[in-house]
Amino acid sequence: MLEDLSRAMQTADDNTQEWQKAIKKGDYYRQDTEYGFSVYGQVIKNAYKDKYLRNYRLVRAYSIACPEGELGDVHVSSISEIITEEEFEKAKINGWRDVIR
C-alpha cells in the first residue's frame, strides 16, 4: 500500500509542469474535477519542507459542492490554471459556477 502511494506521488511529481511548481502563497487557482465542476482556491502556504511533499500546497478551496470552503492540501499537478483575484471573486459571486472560462 505504501509502495502504491509512493509510486502515485512520484508519478504526480513527474507530471508537474514548471508553472505549477512555481505556485505560491497568495495565488488563486482553478482546478478541473471529474464531477463536471471546477474547484476554486487560494494557496495559504507554500511548499512543505519535506522533499516528498514539495509539490503540495495548503489551500482553502471552494466549489458548488462546498461553497463555504475547506482547508486542505492539493498537489500542484492537479491545478488547471492560475486565475486572478478578480476572476476568483467573480466565481464566488456566481456561486462557484464556471463563469470565468
N, C-alpha and C positions, 0 to 999 in steps of 0.2 A: 504494500500500500504506500509506504513512504517512497519507494522507488518510483511508483507511478506519479506521485506528487512532484518529486524532484524532476522527473522527465518532462512533466507538463510545464513546470516553471521554466525549465531550460528552453523548451520549445517557444514559450511566450517571449522570453528574453531574446531568442534568436530572431523572432519576427517583429521586434520593436524597431521602428524607424527612428532616425536621428531627431526629427522634430518632436516625436513622442518622448524621447529620453530627456529633452530639454524642458518638458512641462514642469512648472514650478509653483510654489505657494502664491496664491492670488489669482492664478489663471482660471478662466472659465472654459468649460468644455461641453460638447455634446457627444453622447455615446449611443450608437445604434444598439437595439436589442433584437432578440429573436421573437419577441412578442408583438412587433409591429409598432412600437412607440419608442421614443427616444428618452434617455436619461440625461438630465442637465445637471452640472455640478460645478463646484468651486473647490480648488485644491486648498486644503487647510495646512498641510505640512509637506515639505519637500521629501525627497527620497530618505529612506531609513539608512542608518549607518551599516547595517548588516549587508554584506555583498550579495546575499541571496535575495534580499528584499529591495535592492537598489532601484528597481523599476516599478515599485509600488508607491502610491501616494495616498495619504489620508485625505478624504474628501467629505463634503456634505453634498449629497445628491438628491435630486427631485425628479418626479415623473408623475404621469397621470395616476399611476398605481400607488405613489407615495408623495402626495402633494405637500405634506408638511416637512418632508425631507428627513434624511437619516445620515448619520456618520458611518463611514465605512472605508475600506481600502479598495483601491482599484489598480489593476496592472495597466500601465500606460499603453500597452499594445491594444487594449480594448477601446481606447478613446478614438472616436471617429474624426473629430476636428476640434480645434481651439476656436472659441467664439468670443465676441466682445462682451463687455458688461452690458451694453445696450441690448444685444441680442438675447442675453440671459434674462434681462428684465422683461423683454417682450414676451419671451416664452412663459415667464412667471405670470404676467398679466393675463395671458391666454390659457392659463390652467395647465401649463407644461405640454400643451399640444404642439406638434411640429408645425410651426408657423414661420420659422426663420430660413428654411431651405427653399 
